[in-house]
């Protein structure tokens, strides 16, 4: 194409240049020629556009990334990385700002982008051209430059940044719980963690607790032990529950106890579940038993929106692992006196029976799946309208009949009650003002008719082919 046409193409390219998808930074969704040329690693066209048109070398795409930031974000081994170094040098030589601020949404500086990709050659070029290691701007929610470099797993880049004065204890935004230390744990690299500790990383503050919490929740014994042997307080809290409340295995539990973990302290200052509540939901009876032996509070209510107690957590998992859930429920109720009628959490959620019915209703018509429901009802659990709505919404007639024969009231079926829409995977069932209406609006016509005729002295009778338009979910 002759040079005189390039300027005109640049002006109308927003409409005409075809779109391609390259990787997560979405070159292709920008139709600006410079961004497209950078994204394709096309040195010739980058040069033509920069030298023969009035294109701004700091052109930003629709997400606010400059051409240089995009060039630095290309993965090393990707097809688009051809000519990457030459393109970066050309952009800078034509005035691209190596310290241009990142966009507000998912942005990176050029140096952050190259560190995240682990591209040491591009990092060297940027540092040579004056890229700032000491940051004034927090991009992408507050992740620090050093944390990006650590996450790439490239020891050479991390050492370079430290030599250039990068703050090893830069916190970023603490609510992200993502510092250089926690990035090393995420990487599961003991070598990287040791490098940070040896270079002055402060593990006694929040950064150390974030890292320990991650190591515990990911069951990384070596990482957790390294942090604890440096004197980190296992019982301390930062932005929520103490790290020990993320424990997921007996081995990790034994390690924490060795370093003085106390499981008799409250489990959460925020919205996260305690270790006991998590173990109950994962139907890990051995871990539940050991946590209770160590002093975990079996009566502690759930925190946050839809939080659940240990019993409510166990009841909510009476699906394919119904036997394991049942054993945990028996352990909590029979051996430790947990009340089957524990109240719902303050901000919403289910009672234990509601949780069991909600999960059971979504399973096949299998007598085994009602086992946990029967257990709770036999021990005095109150049958609420929501339990009936759940059974009706998924047309689980065995569950519904059991509830009707064991304490459900006639008014619970026919009287209006406010019931929230309940999510099942990515699909929803609609809940009406009455149980009968819930059955009807979900297509269970025969069930709705049977409920209209039900009385406490009769069994639930459903007649097949009576205009029923039940529908099935497809996975």
C-alpha positions as CSV (number, residue, x, y, z in Angstrom):
1,X,0.0,0.0,0.0
2,X,1.3,3.4,-0.9
3,X,2.2,5.7,2.0
4,X,-0.4,8.4,1.0
5,X,-3.2,5.9,1.7
6,X,-2.1,5.0,5.2
7,X,-3.4,8.2,6.8
8,X,-6.8,7.7,5.4
9,X,-6.9,4.0,6.5
10,X,-6.0,5.1,10.0
11,X,-9.0,7.5,10.0
12,X,-11.6,4.9,8.9
13,X,-10.0,1.8,10.4
14,X,-12.3,1.9,13.4
15,X,-14.9,0.6,10.9
16,X,-13.0,-1.5,8.5
17,X,-10.0,-3.3,10.0
18,X,-10.9,-6.9,10.7
19,X,-10.8,-8.1,14.3
20,X,-8.6,-10.9,15.6
21,X,-8.3,-12.5,19.0
22,X,-4.7,-12.9,20.3
23,X,-4.8,-13.4,24.1
24,X,-6.2,-12.0,27.3
25,X,-5.3,-8.4,26.6
26,X,-7.6,-8.4,23.5
27,X,-5.6,-6.7,20.8
28,X,-8.2,-7.9,18.3
29,X,-11.1,-6.0,19.8
30,X,-9.3,-2.8,19.0
31,X,-9.5,-1.8,15.4
32,X,-6.8,0.8,15.5
33,X,-4.0,-0.1,13.0
34,X,-1.2,0.5,15.4
35,X,-2.7,-1.8,18.1
36,X,-3.5,-4.5,15.5
37,X,0.1,-4.3,14.1
38,X,1.6,-4.6,17.6
39,X,-0.7,-7.5,18.4
40,X,0.3,-9.3,15.2
41,X,4.0,-8.7,15.9
42,X,4.2,-7.0,12.5
43,X,7.3,-4.8,12.7
44,X,6.9,-3.5,9.2
45,X,3.5,-2.1,9.7
46,X,4.3,-0.7,13.2
47,X,7.2,1.2,11.5
48,X,5.0,2.3,8.6
49,X,2.3,3.6,10.9
50,X,4.6,5.4,13.2
51,X,6.9,6.9,10.6
52,X,4.4,7.8,7.8
53,X,1.3,8.8,9.7
54,X,0.5,11.1,12.5
55,X,-0.5,8.2,14.8
56,X,0.2,8.9,18.5
57,X,2.7,6.3,19.8
58,X,0.8,6.3,23.0
59,X,-2.4,5.3,21.3
60,X,-4.7,3.4,23.7
61,X,-7.1,0.7,22.8
62,X,-10.7,0.5,23.9
63,X,-9.6,-0.9,27.3
64,X,-7.1,2.0,27.9
65,X,-3.9,0.0,27.2
66,X,-1.2,1.9,25.3
67,X,0.5,0.3,22.3
68,X,3.7,-0.1,24.4
69,X,1.8,-1.7,27.3
70,X,0.2,-4.2,24.9
71,X,3.5,-4.9,23.2
72,X,5.1,-5.7,26.6
73,X,2.2,-8.0,27.6
74,X,2.7,-10.5,24.8
75,X,3.6,-13.9,26.1
76,X,7.2,-14.9,25.3
77,X,6.4,-18.1,23.4
78,X,3.4,-16.9,21.6
79,X,3.3,-16.5,17.8
80,X,2.7,-12.8,18.3
81,X,6.1,-12.4,20.1
82,X,8.0,-12.2,16.9
83,X,9.9,-8.9,16.6
84,X,8.7,-8.0,20.1
85,X,11.9,-6.5,21.3
86,X,12.3,-4.5,18.0
87,X,8.7,-3.2,18.3
88,X,9.2,-2.2,21.9
89,X,12.4,-0.3,21.0
90,X,10.7,1.3,18.0
91,X,7.7,2.5,20.0
92,X,10.0,4.0,22.7
93,X,12.2,5.7,20.0
94,X,9.1,7.3,18.6
95,X,8.1,8.8,21.9
96,X,6.0,6.1,23.6
97,X,6.0,6.8,27.4
98,X,7.6,3.9,29.3
99,X,5.9,5.2,32.4
100,X,2.4,5.8,31.0
101,X,-0.3,5.3,33.6
102,X,-2.3,2.0,33.3
103,X,-5.9,2.1,32.5
104,X,-8.4,2.0,35.3
105,X,-9.8,-1.4,34.3
106,X,-7.3,-4.3,34.3
107,X,-4.4,-2.0,33.5
108,X,-0.7,-2.6,33.7
109,X,2.2,-0.3,33.2
110,X,4.6,-1.5,30.5
111,X,7.0,-2.7,33.2
112,X,4.3,-4.5,35.1
113,X,3.1,-6.2,31.9
114,X,6.6,-7.4,31.1
115,X,7.2,-8.6,34.7
116,X,3.9,-10.6,34.7
117,X,4.9,-12.3,31.4
118,X,8.4,-13.1,32.8
119,X,10.1,-11.5,29.8
120,X,13.5,-10.5,31.2
121,X,14.8,-9.0,27.9
122,X,11.8,-6.6,27.7
123,X,12.3,-5.7,31.4
124,X,15.9,-4.8,30.7
125,X,14.9,-2.6,27.8
126,X,12.3,-0.7,29.9
127,X,14.7,-0.3,32.8
128,X,17.4,1.0,30.4
129,X,14.9,3.5,29.1
130,X,13.9,4.9,32.5
131,X,10.9,2.8,33.6
132,X,10.1,3.5,37.2
133,X,10.5,0.7,39.8
134,X,9.3,2.8,42.7
135,X,5.6,3.1,41.9
136,X,3.2,6.0,42.4
137,X,0.2,4.5,40.8
138,X,-1.6,1.3,41.8
139,X,-2.8,-0.6,38.8
140,X,-5.3,-3.4,38.5
141,X,-6.7,-3.0,42.0
142,X,-3.4,-2.5,43.8
143,X,-1.1,-5.5,42.9
144,X,2.5,-4.3,43.2
145,X,5.2,-4.5,40.5
146,X,7.2,-7.0,42.6
147,X,4.1,-9.2,43.1
148,X,3.6,-9.3,39.3
149,X,7.3,-10.3,38.9
150,X,7.1,-13.0,41.6
151,X,3.9,-14.4,40.1
152,X,5.9,-15.0,36.8
153,X,8.3,-17.3,38.7
154,X,11.3,-15.5,37.2
155,X,14.0,-15.2,39.9
156,X,16.2,-13.1,37.6
157,X,13.5,-10.4,37.2
158,X,12.8,-10.3,40.9
159,X,16.5,-9.9,41.7
160,X,16.7,-7.1,39.1
161,X,13.8,-5.2,40.6
162,X,15.2,-5.6,44.1
163,X,18.6,-4.3,42.9
164,X,16.8,-1.3,41.4
165,X,15.1,-0.4,44.7
166,X,11.7,-2.1,44.4
167,X,9.9,-2.1,47.8
168,X,9.8,-5.7,48.9
169,X,7.1,-4.8,51.5
170,X,4.9,-2.7,49.2
171,X,1.4,-3.7,50.4
172,X,-0.7,-2.5,47.5
173,X,-4.4,-2.7,48.5
174,X,-4.5,-5.0,51.5
175,X,-8.1,-6.2,50.8
176,X,-6.7,-8.1,47.8
177,X,-4.5,-10.1,50.1
178,X,-2.0,-10.3,47.2
179,X,1.5,-9.2,48.1
180,X,4.9,-10.4,46.9
181,X,4.9,-13.0,49.7
182,X,1.4,-14.3,48.9
183,X,2.3,-14.4,45.2
184,X,5.3,-16.7,46.0
185,X,2.9,-19.0,47.9
186,X,0.4,-19.0,45.0
187,X,3.4,-20.0,42.8
188,X,4.2,-22.7,45.3
189,X,7.9,-21.8,45.0
190,X,9.9,-22.3,48.2
191,X,12.9,-20.8,46.4
192,X,11.0,-17.6,45.6
193,X,9.7,-17.4,49.2
194,X,13.2,-17.8,50.6
195,X,14.5,-15.2,48.2
196,X,12.0,-12.7,49.5
197,X,12.6,-13.6,53.2
198,X,16.4,-13.3,52.7
199,X,15.9,-9.9,51.1
200,X,14.0,-8.4,54.0
201,X,10.3,-9.3,53.4
202,X,8.4,-8.6,56.6
203,X,6.5,-11.7,57.5
204,X,5.2,-10.4,60.8
205,X,2.6,-8.1,59.4
206,X,-0.5,-8.5,57.2
207,X,1.6,-9.7,54.2
208,X,2.9,-12.7,56.2
209,X,-0.6,-13.6,57.4
210,X,-2.0,-13.3,53.9
211,X,0.7,-15.7,52.7
212,X,0.2,-18.1,55.6
213,X,-3.6,-18.1,55.0
214,X,-3.1,-19.0,51.3
215,X,-0.5,-21.7,52.2
216,X,-2.9,-23.3,54.7
217,X,-6.0,-23.1,52.4
218,X,-4.0,-24.6,49.5
219,X,-2.5,-27.2,51.8
220,X,1.1,-26.2,51.1
221,X,2.9,-27.7,54.1
222,X,6.4,-26.6,53.2
223,X,5.4,-23.0,52.6
224,X,3.3,-22.8,55.8
225,X,6.2,-24.3,57.8
226,X,8.7,-21.9,56.4
227,X,6.5,-18.9,57.5
228,X,5.8,-20.3,60.9
229,X,9.4,-21.2,61.7
230,X,10.2,-17.5,61.1
231,X,8.0,-16.6,64.0
232,X,4.7,-15.8,62.4
233,X,1.8,-15.9,64.9
234,X,-0.5,-18.7,63.7
235,X,-3.4,-17.3,65.8
236,X,-3.3,-13.7,64.5
237,X,-6.0,-12.4,62.2
238,X,-5.8,-10.1,59.2
239,X,-8.8,-8.9,57.2
240,X,-11.0,-11.8,58.4
241,X,-10.5,-15.1,60.0
242,X,-7.2,-16.3,61.5
243,X,-5.2,-18.3,58.9
244,X,-5.6,-21.5,60.9
245,X,-9.3,-21.4,60.0
246,X,-8.5,-22.2,56.4
247,X,-7.1,-25.6,57.3
248,X,-8.2,-28.4,54.9
249,X,-6.2,-31.5,56.0
250,X,-5.1,-33.4,59.0
251,X,-1.4,-33.0,58.1
252,X,-1.8,-29.2,58.0
253,X,-3.8,-29.3,61.2
254,X,-1.0,-31.2,63.0
255,X,1.5,-28.6,61.7
256,X,-0.5,-25.7,63.0
257,X,-1.1,-27.4,66.4
258,X,2.7,-27.8,66.7
259,X,3.1,-24.1,66.4
260,X,0.4,-23.3,69.0
261,X,-2.8,-23.0,67.0
262,X,-5.9,-22.5,69.2
263,X,-9.1,-23.7,67.7
264,X,-11.2,-22.5,70.7
265,X,-11.0,-18.9,69.5
266,X,-13.8,-17.4,67.3
267,X,-13.5,-18.5,63.8
268,X,-14.1,-15.3,61.8
269,X,-14.0,-11.5,62.0
270,X,-15.4,-11.2,58.5
271,X,-17.6,-13.4,56.3
272,X,-15.5,-16.5,55.9
273,X,-16.4,-19.9,57.4
274,X,-14.5,-21.5,60.2
275,X,-12.3,-24.6,59.6
276,X,-15.0,-26.7,61.2
277,X,-17.7,-25.3,59.0
278,X,-15.6,-25.9,55.9
279,X,-14.7,-29.4,57.0
280,X,-18.4,-30.1,57.5
281,X,-19.3,-28.9,54.0
282,X,-16.5,-31.1,52.6
283,X,-17.8,-34.1,54.6
284,X,-14.4,-34.7,56.1
285,X,-15.4,-36.5,59.3
286,X,-11.8,-37.2,60.5
287,X,-11.0,-33.5,60.2
288,X,-14.3,-32.5,61.9
289,X,-13.7,-34.9,64.7
290,X,-10.1,-33.6,65.3
291,X,-11.2,-29.9,65.1
292,X,-13.9,-30.5,67.7
293,X,-11.4,-32.3,70.0
294,X,-9.1,-29.3,69.7
295,X,-11.9,-26.9,70.8
296,X,-13.6,-25.7,67.7
297,X,-17.1,-24.3,68.5
298,X,-19.8,-26.6,67.1
299,X,-22.4,-24.0,67.8
300,X,-20.8,-21.0,66.1
301,X,-23.2,-19.5,63.6
302,X,-22.2,-18.7,60.0
303,X,-21.0,-15.3,59.1
304,X,-21.9,-13.0,56.2
305,X,-24.5,-13.4,53.5
306,X,-25.8,-17.0,53.4
307,X,-23.2,-18.1,55.9
308,X,-24.0,-21.5,57.6
309,X,-23.1,-23.2,60.8
310,X,-21.3,-26.6,60.8
311,X,-24.6,-28.5,60.9
312,X,-26.2,-26.3,58.2
313,X,-23.1,-26.8,56.1
314,X,-23.3,-30.6,56.5
315,X,-27.0,-30.6,55.8
316,X,-26.5,-28.7,52.6
317,X,-24.3,-31.4,51.1
318,X,-26.7,-34.4,51.3
319,X,-26.2,-35.2,47.6
320,X,-23.9,-37.8,46.2
321,X,-22.0,-37.9,49.5
322,X,-25.1,-38.3,51.6
323,X,-23.7,-41.0,53.8
324,X,-20.6,-38.9,54.7
325,X,-22.9,-35.9,55.4
326,X,-25.2,-38.0,57.5
327,X,-22.3,-39.2,59.7
328,X,-21.1,-35.6,60.3
329,X,-24.7,-34.5,61.2
330,X,-25.0,-37.5,63.6
331,X,-21.6,-36.6,65.2
332,X,-22.7,-32.9,65.7
333,X,-26.2,-33.6,66.9
334,X,-25.9,-36.9,68.8
335,X,-22.5,-36.5,70.3
336,X,-22.2,-32.7,70.8
337,X,-25.8,-31.5,71.2
338,X,-26.1,-29.2,68.3
339,X,-29.6,-27.9,67.9
340,X,-31.3,-29.0,64.7
341,X,-33.3,-25.8,64.8
342,X,-30.4,-23.4,64.8
343,X,-31.6,-20.1,63.4
344,X,-30.9,-18.9,60.0
345,X,-27.9,-16.5,59.6
346,X,-28.9,-12.9,60.1
347,X,-28.4,-11.9,56.4
348,X,-30.3,-14.8,54.9
349,X,-29.8,-18.5,54.3
350,X,-31.3,-21.8,55.4
351,X,-32.0,-23.7,58.6
352,X,-30.5,-27.1,58.6
353,X,-33.7,-28.8,57.4
354,X,-34.2,-26.2,54.7
355,X,-30.6,-26.7,53.5
356,X,-31.1,-30.5,53.4
357,X,-34.4,-30.2,51.5
358,X,-33.0,-27.6,49.1
359,X,-30.2,-30.0,48.1
360,X,-32.2,-33.2,48.3
361,X,-35.0,-31.8,46.1
362,X,-32.5,-31.4,43.2
363,X,-31.5,-35.1,43.2
364,X,-33.2,-38.0,41.6
365,X,-36.2,-39.6,43.3
366,X,-34.0,-41.7,45.5
367,X,-35.0,-42.8,49.0
368,X,-31.4,-42.6,50.1
369,X,-31.3,-38.9,49.5
370,X,-34.0,-38.3,52.1
371,X,-31.9,-39.9,54.8
372,X,-30.6,-36.6,56.2
373,X,-34.0,-35.0,56.0
374,X,-35.5,-37.8,58.0
375,X,-32.7,-37.6,60.5
376,X,-33.4,-33.9,61.2
377,X,-37.2,-34.2,61.3
378,X,-37.0,-37.2,63.7
379,X,-35.0,-35.0,66.0
380,X,-37.5,-32.2,66.0
381,X,-36.5,-30.0,63.1
382,X,-39.3,-27.6,62.2
383,X,-40.8,-28.1,58.7
384,X,-41.0,-24.6,57.2
385,X,-42.8,-23.5,54.0
386,X,-39.4,-23.2,52.3
387,X,-38.8,-27.0,52.6
388,X,-42.1,-27.6,50.8
389,X,-41.4,-25.0,48.2
390,X,-38.0,-26.7,47.4
391,X,-39.6,-30.1,47.0
392,X,-42.4,-28.7,44.8
393,X,-40.0,-26.7,42.7
394,X,-38.1,-29.8,41.6
395,X,-41.0,-32.2,41.7
396,X,-39.4,-34.4,44.3
397,X,-42.6,-36.2,45.3
398,X,-41.0,-38.6,47.8
399,X,-39.5,-35.7,49.7
400,X,-42.7,-33.7,49.6
401,X,-44.8,-36.7,50.7
402,X,-42.5,-37.3,53.6
403,X,-42.7,-33.7,54.8
404,X,-46.5,-33.7,54.4
405,X,-46.8,-36.8,56.5
406,X,-44.5,-35.6,59.2
407,X,-45.7,-32.3,60.4
408,X,-46.3,-30.0,57.5
409,X,-49.4,-27.9,58.0
410,X,-52.2,-27.4,55.4
411,X,-51.8,-23.7,55.6
412,X,-48.1,-24.1,54.7
413,X,-49.3,-25.4,51.3
414,X,-52.0,-22.9,50.5
415,X,-51.0,-19.7,52.3
416,X,-48.8,-17.1,50.7
417,X,-45.3,-16.7,52.0
418,X,-42.3,-14.8,50.7
419,X,-39.8,-17.2,49.3
420,X,-36.5,-16.2,47.6
421,X,-35.6,-17.4,44.1
422,X,-33.1,-20.3,44.7
423,X,-30.2,-21.0,42.4
424,X,-29.4,-24.4,41.0
425,X,-26.0,-24.3,39.3
426,X,-26.6,-21.7,36.6
427,X,-30.3,-22.3,36.3
428,X,-33.2,-21.1,38.4
429,X,-36.5,-22.4,39.5
430,X,-39.3,-19.9,40.1
431,X,-40.9,-19.8,43.5
432,X,-44.5,-18.6,43.8
433,X,-46.4,-17.2,46.7
434,X,-47.8,-20.7,47.6
435,X,-46.4,-24.2,47.3
436,X,-49.2,-25.1,44.8
437,X,-48.2,-22.1,42.7
438,X,-44.5,-23.1,42.9
439,X,-45.4,-26.5,41.5
440,X,-47.5,-25.0,38.7
441,X,-45.2,-22.3,37.5
442,X,-42.4,-24.8,37.2
443,X,-44.5,-27.0,35.0
444,X,-45.5,-29.7,37.5
445,X,-49.2,-29.6,36.8
446,X,-50.1,-33.0,38.2
447,X,-48.3,-32.2,41.4
448,X,-50.1,-28.9,41.7
449,X,-53.5,-30.6,41.4
450,X,-52.5,-33.3,43.9
451,X,-51.5,-30.6,46.4
452,X,-54.9,-28.8,45.9
453,X,-56.6,-32.0,47.0
454,X,-54.2,-32.9,49.9
455,X,-55.3,-33.1,53.5
456,X,-53.4,-34.4,56.6
457,X,-55.3,-37.6,56.6
458,X,-54.4,-38.6,53.0
459,X,-51.3,-39.4,51.1
460,X,-50.1,-37.3,48.2
461,X,-51.6,-38.9,45.1
462,X,-50.2,-37.9,41.7
463,X,-51.9,-39.2,38.6
464,X,-49.6,-39.6,35.6
465,X,-50.5,-38.1,32.2
466,X,-52.9,-35.7,33.8
467,X,-51.8,-32.7,31.7
468,X,-48.4,-32.7,33.4
469,X,-45.8,-30.7,31.5
470,X,-42.9,-31.4,33.8
471,X,-39.6,-30.3,32.2
472,X,-36.1,-31.7,32.7
473,X,-32.9,-29.8,33.1
474,X,-30.1,-30.7,30.7
475,X,-26.6,-30.5,32.0
